[in-house]
Amino acid sequence: MAMHAANFLLMIAFSAASRRRRKDRTGGVFAGLWLGFLAVNLGYFAVLYSGIPEELYSRFGIRFSANDTMHVLLIAWMALAFLLLRHTPGDAEAQAETFHGI
């Protein structure tokens, strides 16, 4: 996780800078999504080191590992990304105009 921390911070900073520079909603949405992805990773490590999966198995016979938790959190994060980005105007039109003459 520590080796990826710089990447998370850079992507959040780039997204926030894009929001300030372009004055559109997309950069803010991406900054929020990167923060959400960071929360998913922190949630995985919290469950991994908490002992909750072992307790669930020893008390109730339920096998639910930290990896299962991560997958559930990633599904929720992807659903959030879909909901936030489906109405966000993309850059496809601007890119099409820019590269149309090439």
VEXBA-734109 format. One record per residue (C-alpha): residue number from 1; x, y, z. Coordinates in steps of 0.1 Angstrom, whole numbers. Example, Ala and Ser with C-alpha at 12.3 -4.5 7.8 and 13.67 -1.06 7.14 Angstrom:
<atoms>
+-----+-------+-------+-------+
:   k :     x :     y :     z :
+-----+-------+-------+-------+
:   1 :   123 :   -45 :    78 :
:   2 :   137 :   -11 :    71 :
+-----+-------+-------+-------+
</atoms>
This chain:
<atoms>
+-----+-------+-------+-------+
:   k :     x :     y :     z :
+-----+-------+-------+-------+
:   1 :     0 :     0 :     0 :
:   2 :    28 :    24 :     9 :
:   3 :    44 :    20 :   -25 :
:   4 :    11 :    31 :   -42 :
:   5 :     4 :    60 :   -19 :
:   6 :    23 :    84 :   -41 :
:   7 :     2 :    73 :   -71 :
:   8 :   -30 :    79 :   -52 :
:   9 :   -19 :   113 :   -41 :
:  10 :    -8 :   123 :   -76 :
:  11 :   -41 :   111 :   -92 :
:  12 :   -61 :   130 :   -66 :
:  13 :   -40 :   161 :   -72 :
:  14 :   -42 :   159 :  -110 :
:  15 :   -80 :   155 :  -108 :
:  16 :   -84 :   184 :   -85 :
:  17 :   -61 :   206 :  -106 :
:  18 :   -82 :   196 :  -137 :
:  19 :  -113 :   207 :  -119 :
:  20 :   -98 :   240 :  -110 :
:  21 :   -83 :   246 :  -144 :
:  22 :  -113 :   235 :  -166 :
:  23 :  -141 :   246 :  -142 :
:  24 :  -160 :   214 :  -150 :
:  25 :  -175 :   187 :  -128 :
:  26 :  -154 :   158 :  -143 :
:  27 :  -122 :   166 :  -124 :
:  28 :  -140 :   168 :   -91 :
:  29 :  -158 :   135 :   -98 :
:  30 :  -125 :   118 :  -105 :
:  31 :  -109 :   132 :   -74 :
:  32 :  -138 :   118 :   -54 :
:  33 :  -135 :    85 :   -71 :
:  34 :   -98 :    83 :   -63 :
:  35 :  -105 :    90 :   -27 :
:  36 :  -131 :    63 :   -28 :
:  37 :  -106 :    39 :   -42 :
:  38 :   -82 :    48 :   -14 :
:  39 :  -110 :    40 :    10 :
:  40 :  -115 :     6 :    -6 :
:  41 :   -79 :    -2 :    -1 :
:  42 :   -79 :    10 :    35 :
:  43 :  -110 :   -10 :    41 :
:  44 :   -93 :   -41 :    28 :
:  45 :   -63 :   -37 :    51 :
:  46 :   -85 :   -28 :    81 :
:  47 :  -104 :   -61 :    77 :
:  48 :   -72 :   -80 :    69 :
:  49 :   -55 :   -70 :   101 :
:  50 :   -86 :   -68 :   124 :
:  51 :   -91 :  -106 :   128 :
:  52 :  -128 :  -103 :   118 :
:  53 :  -126 :  -130 :    91 :
:  54 :  -111 :  -155 :   116 :
:  55 :  -137 :  -146 :   142 :
:  56 :  -165 :  -151 :   117 :
:  57 :  -152 :  -185 :   108 :
:  58 :  -145 :  -197 :   143 :
:  59 :  -179 :  -185 :   157 :
:  60 :  -203 :  -190 :   128 :
:  61 :  -185 :  -211 :   102 :
:  62 :  -187 :  -182 :    77 :
:  63 :  -158 :  -180 :    53 :
:  64 :  -155 :  -143 :    44 :
:  65 :  -119 :  -132 :    39 :
:  66 :  -104 :   -98 :    35 :
:  67 :  -103 :  -105 :    -3 :
:  68 :  -140 :  -110 :    -3 :
:  69 :  -144 :   -77 :    15 :
:  70 :  -122 :   -60 :   -11 :
:  71 :  -143 :   -74 :   -39 :
:  72 :  -176 :   -62 :   -23 :
:  73 :  -161 :   -28 :   -18 :
:  74 :  -148 :   -27 :   -54 :
:  75 :  -182 :   -36 :   -67 :
:  76 :  -197 :    -8 :   -47 :
:  77 :  -170 :    16 :   -59 :
:  78 :  -176 :     7 :   -95 :
:  79 :  -213 :    12 :   -91 :
:  80 :  -206 :    46 :   -76 :
:  81 :  -183 :    54 :  -106 :
:  82 :  -210 :    44 :  -130 :
:  83 :  -236 :    66 :  -113 :
:  84 :  -213 :    96 :  -110 :
:  85 :  -199 :    94 :  -145 :
:  86 :  -229 :    85 :  -166 :
:  87 :  -242 :   120 :  -166 :
:  88 :  -208 :   137 :  -167 :
:  89 :  -201 :   153 :  -201 :
:  90 :  -170 :   136 :  -215 :
:  91 :  -143 :   150 :  -237 :
:  92 :  -151 :   128 :  -266 :
:  93 :  -166 :   157 :  -286 :
:  94 :  -136 :   179 :  -279 :
:  95 :  -112 :   152 :  -288 :
:  96 :  -131 :   144 :  -320 :
:  97 :  -129 :   180 :  -330 :
:  98 :   -92 :   182 :  -322 :
:  99 :   -82 :   151 :  -340 :
: 100 :  -106 :   154 :  -369 :
: 101 :   -82 :   172 :  -391 :
: 102 :   -53 :   147 :  -385 :
+-----+-------+-------+-------+
</atoms>
